[in-house]
Amino acid sequence: MTGEEIVKEARQLPVAEREAVVEEITRSIREEIQPLETRLSIVDRLYGIAKPEGPMPSDEEMKEDYIRYLTEKYS
C-alpha cells in the first residue's frame, strides 16, 4: 500500500480514529529513532536492583526464611 492510498483511506475514518492512527505512527517512529544506548541505559540503571546485600543465601537458608515467613504470617 502506498502512502497516497493510506492517506486516502485515512480520510474516510472518523476524526478520533485518525488521531489514534497518527499517535500510533508517531510512537513507532519515535521508537525507531530513539538510540539503542538510551534504551539500554534504562536496563543498566535497573541492573542489580534485586541483588541482596552481602553474599547470596544458600538454598537451606532460603527455605528456613520462607518457613519462618509462613509461620509468622499464618500464626
C-alpha positions, 0 to 999 in steps of 0.5 A: 500500500502506498502512502497516497492510498493510506492517506486516502483511506485515512480520510474516510475514518472518523476524526478520533480514529485518525488521531489514534492512527497518527499517535500510533505512527508517531510512537513507532517512529519515535521508537525507531529513532530513539538510540539503542544506548538510551534504551539500554541505559534504562536496563543498566540503571535497573541492573542489580536492583534485586541483588541482596546485600552481602553474599547470596543465601544458600538454598537451606537458608532460603527455605528456613526464611520462607518457613519462618515467613509462613509461620509468622504470617499464618500464626 
